[in-house]
Amino acid sequence: MEKENREGQAVPKVVFKTRKDNEFVDVSSAEIFAGKTVVVFSLPGAYTPTCSSTHLPRFNELAATFHAHGVDDIVCISVNDAFVMDAWKQNQEAENITVIPDGNGDFTKGMGMLVDKSELGFGQRSWRYSMLVKDGIIEKMFIEPDVPGDPFEVSDADTMLDFINPAALKPAAVSILTKPGCPFCVGAKQMLQQQGLSYDEISVGQGASLRSVRAITGKETVPQVFIDGEYIGGLDALSVHFKTTAGKIVAV
């Protein structure tokens, strides 16, 4: 059965059992949504593959861009308890996301999105969807198609951001291969920071080696920098890159 699109309706009025300072804290729908513009994405469960590899990380990555376009908060709701949701957020380093445990499925049921996953041993869980909520009223919903499995086609962060502002500039994806004690690596990271760019750092000796650097880049030195899938190179190459692309790289 196709899930109901509830655009124009109010979000369900429920109380969530969250955790703060090792205590249970009741948080109402009104506290989350009243007077705010909130992006919500809901998913089948914490720690599940698509949720952990793509859905949550991309919303976290684009959080600053969402905020720059009028979004006050990004909320992830799942039919899990507070302990699981908090541990998952910490594991994912999703500091830009507010995770809300819908342990009893009250909110999800009120949205008409509660589905039976008993065949997987999950019990009742949420269908995957996202929505834009303004002052408690649902303005837009992206609901995954009602097909077998766990489709992930329209509830992603990029689709939501494109709806809010199709012209929104998204942050560059930057990775840098480094080695502890390398002054050139320090210089490259400082250069990236001066450009307002955040980056993922892969340090040789932490699950990688210079052999890995050579296999990936064909070079035997660090740093080695990649921006939006493009191999830039070391510190000097990075400096040249910024001089030739001034004003074209989008910071976080």
N, C-alpha and C positions, 0 to 999 in steps of 0.2 A: 504494500500500500504506500502510495506517495506521501511523503511527509508534508504537513501543512505549512505553507508560508504565512507567517504571522506579522508581516509588515503592517505598520499602522496601529498595532496593538501594544498594550503595556506588557512589560516583562512580568513574570509570576512574582507574587509577593511571598517570599519564603525567608527563613532564617537559616543561615549556614553555620555549622559548627567548625570554627577555625581554631588555630592554636597561636598563642602569642605569649612569650616569656614563660613557656612550659605550663601554660594554663589554657583551658578551653575558653574561647571568646565567641559570643554570638554576634554575627554580622548580618544585618538585614539587607534585603534587596535595595531598599531606599538608601542605605549608606553607600552602596556601591554605585548606584545609578542616578540618584536624584541630583539635578542641577549640573550634570556632567555629560560630556560626550565620551562614550566608552565603546571600544572595540572588544567584542567577545569572540573567542573561538572555543568550541567544545569538541571533545574527542573521546574515543572509547576507553582509554585508560592510560595512566602514567606508566612509563617505562616500556610501552609497546613500541614496535619498530618505527612505524611512520611518524608517530607522535614525537618520538625522541630524536629521530634523525632529520626530520624536515619541518613538521608543523610548528612545534614550539620554537626551535632555534631561529627560524626565519622571522617570526614575529618579534623575537627578542632582538634580532639584528636590525630590524627596520624600526624599532621603537622610537628612536630620535626623530626619524622622518615622519612617523605618525604624529608625534607630539608637535612637530613644526607645522602640521596641517590641522591643528585644532583638536586632536584627540587627547583627552585628559588621562586616560588609563587604558591599558590593555589587559584583559582578564581572560584567564584560561579556566574553564569549568569542566570538571570530570567527575564521574560517579566513583570517586575514591574517597577514603577517609583523610583527615587532616595530616596525619603522620606520613602517609604515603605521598601526598601532594607536596608537602614541605621538603621531604627527602629528595623527591624528584627534581624540584626546583633547584635545590642545592647541587645535586649531581649534574644538572644541565647548565649550571652557572647562568641561570636565566634571571639575572638581577633586574631586568626591565619589565618583567611580567608579574602580575598579581595572580597567584594561583588560588582558586576557590574550590574547596571540597564539597561536592554535592553527594555526600555519603549515602543518604537515603534516596537519592534520585528525585527529590521533591521538585526542584527547579526544572530538571530535565523532563519530568513527567508533565509539569505545567506548560512546557514548551511543545509538548507532543512529540518529543524526540527520544523517549525511552524505548529501547529495543531489547529483545531477548537474545543474549549471547550464551545461553546455557550449553549449546553444543560445544562451546570452547571452554566451558567451566567458568565463565565470567559472570553468569547471572544476568541481571539487568544492567545495561550500560547505555551511554549516550550515542546517538547517531552523530556523525561528524558534520559540523556546520560552523559558520561564522556569522556574525551580525554586527551592525552598527546601531548603537542605541543612544538616543539623545533625550536626556531628562526622563529616562525610564520608558520611552516610547521607541519601538523598533522601527528604524527607518529603512534598513536594508538587510536582507538575509541571503546568504549563499549556502544552499543545502546540497549536500552530495547526492548524486542520483541513487535511486532506490534499486540497487542491483546487488547480487550476492557479493560477500566479502567486505572489504573496507575501502571503498573508493575514495580517492583523494584527488579531485579535479578542480574544485571551485572554492573551497573554504580556506585556501592558502593566503598568506600575508600579502603577496604581490597582487592578487585579485582584489583584495579589500582596498589596498592602497590605490590601485588604479581606479577604483570606483570613487574614492574620496577626492582624488585629484589625478587624472590621467597624465598630467604633465609633471608630476612630482619626480624630482631627481633622487635616485636611490644611491646609497653610499657605495663607494668602491669596495670590492672584496680584496683585501691585502693579506698576503702571507710572507713571512720572512724566515729563512733558515739561518740560524745563528750558532755560536759556540761560546760557552762561558769564558770570560776573560778576554774576549775579542774586542779591541777598541774600535775597529771598523764597524762592527755590529752595533755598538753603542751609537756611533755616528749615524748609521742608517736609521736606527730607531728614532733618534732625535729629529732627523730630517722628516720622517713620516709624521711625527707628532707636530712639527712646525707647520706641516701642510694640513693639520687637522684630521689626519687619517688614523683610524684605529686599525689594528692588525692582529693576526694570529701568529704567534711566535713558535717555531719548531726548533728546539734546541738540540744540537748534536750531543749525543750522550744520554738523551732521554727518549729512548725508543727509536733513535736514528743514529747514524754515524756518517763520517765523511764519505764513506762508500755510497751511502744513500744520497748525499749531496751530488756526488759524481754521476750516479745513475739518473737522477732527476734533471740535472742542469748541464752535465758534461764538464763541470768545473770541479776543482778540488779545494776551493777556498770559500769562506763565508765572510760577509753575509751574501745571501742570494734572495732576491726579492721578486715576487709575482704580484701583479695588479690586474684584477678582472681577467684572470686567465692568461695574461700576457707575461712572458718571462722578461724581466727587466735586467737583472744582473746584480753586480755588486754596488758598493758605495758610489764609485765614480759614475757608473751607468745610471744609478738612481738620480744623481744630481743632474745629469744631462737630460734625463727623462722629464724631470720637473721643469727645467728651463724651456723645453720644447713643447710642453703641454700645459703651460701656465693658464690657470683659470678653467681648465677642461676637466679636472678631476673633482669628483664630488666627495666632500668629506662627510663624516657621520654627523 
